[in-house]
């Protein structure tokens, strides 16, 4: 996915100081597998590593029906960098409209001096 395919975003100064996870489109293929894509933006002010994105899908009654995790590519981000993630759910067969995204990560202290 090229940078020209991403929607316009605000400047990083106006974004919250956190690891931002944004969901994109979901598609259902001919095998009835659903694929959900998204974006991770590091605006923490620090490098992070071992990033994992968790997707929780809700049904029409707002009851959780599915929870899956994915590592974005790359899973190590310096300040201001972006990564993309893709989650494929075999046999789910429905577009994902009602969901919650959150992330898990560690500070990347490999460049810190003692």
Protein Blocks (a to p, Z undefined) as FASTA:
>chain_A
ZZklpccdddfklpccddddddddddddfkopacdddddddfehpacehiacddddddfk
opafbdcddddddfbdcehiacddddddehklpacfbdcddddddddfklpcZZ
